[in-house]
Amino acid sequence: MANSDAVREIYELARRANHRELRTRLHDDATWRPAREDAWRACTTADDVVKTMLWRSSANRLRPGEMLDLGGLVFVQLRGKRLERIGGKGFVPKLFQVIAFREGKVVSIKDYARRTEALEAAGVKL
């Protein structure tokens, strides 16, 4: 399975609140960092990531939009509601992620308020 397909799948599992199946898609040491440190508390374990993903998928209706599969990394533009509350910027707030995979499982998620920052973090030359 391509990593971009895995991203779609984890967000779908979160929307359906299937926390057990979602947890199997994450490494034990998985982390999730916000776009701004004051946006919300960073996740330092896979269980924290699951709880946060379930909450954000429900409260913000997060779902992946545009994606670039870059091998071990996936650049994602998120779609959802109230993205400014979780670090999104702009007149129409946008939020981006770089999701890292190891052995087919998510090892880290990092949110970015700006597209250029996320693309640079993913190693895309601008």
N, C-alpha and C positions, 0 to 999 in steps of 0.2 A: 504494500500500500504506500502511495506517495505521502510525504509528510503533510502536504496541503490537504489531502483527504483526511488524514488523522486530525488536523485542526478542525475541519468541519464536523468530524465525528465527536470530538470532545465537547464542542459547543452544543451539539445536538443532545448529547447525553446530559449536559448541564441543564438545558432547557426542559428536559423530561425529568429532571431531578433524580437521575439514576446514579447516585453517588458511588455505589459499589463498583459498577462497571467503569465509571469515570476514573476511580482510584487506580484501576488496573492499567490505565494508559499513562500513569505518571511514575517516574522513578521516586524512590523513598526520599531522596535528597532534593526533590524538585523545589524551586523557589519562584516567587512572583514579586516583582518590584514595581511600585507605582511610578507614574510620570513625574509626580512631585512628591517629595517626602511627606508633606502635610496632607496629601489627598486621602490616604488611608494607610494602615499599618502593613508593612511588607510581610509576605508569607515566607516562612523559612523551612516549612516541611510540606510534604505532599498532602497531608491531611488539612493543613491550613489552605493550601491551594484549592482543594476540593470545596471546602466551606465557602471560600471567597468566590469561586467560580459559580457555585449554586446561587449565592446571594446576588452577585452582579448579573447573572443571567436572568434572574427573576426581576430584580429592582430596575435594572437598566436595559433589559431585553437585548443583551449583547448577542451579536452574531457576526461571523466573519463576512467581510465584503471582498474587496480586491485582495488577492494574495499573490506573492511571488515565492515559489519553492526554490530555495537556494542550496539544496543539498541538506546539510545538517541544520539549517536555519530556514524559518519561514517568516517573511514579512507579511503582516496582516493589517489592513485598514478595517477597523471595527465599525459596525453599524449599531445603533441603539438609541436610547433615550437618556437625557440628562448627562451627556458625556462630560460636560464641564465640571460636574461634581466629582468626577474621578480622574481629573487631570487633563481633559480635552481642552483645546484652545480654538479660538477663532469665532467669527460672527455666527457661523454654523459650526459648533464645536466638533472637532474630529479627534479621534484617538487611534494610535497606531501601536502595533506590538511587533516584537521580534521574539519568536518562539524557537528555542533550541531543542533539538532531539538527540538522544543517544540510544542506540540499539532499538530504535523504533518507538521509544517512549519520551514524553516531555520531560526535560530536565530543568528548563528555566523559561520564564515569561517575563519580559520587560516591556512596560508601557512607555510610550513617547507621545508628547503633545504635538510634535511637529514631524511631518513626513520626512523631511531631509535628515533629521536626527536619527530616525528609525532606519532609513535606508543606509546611512553611513555606518550605523552600528551593525547592520547586516552585511557590510562589506561591499555594498553596491557603489560603484564609482559614479559620481554625478557630473 
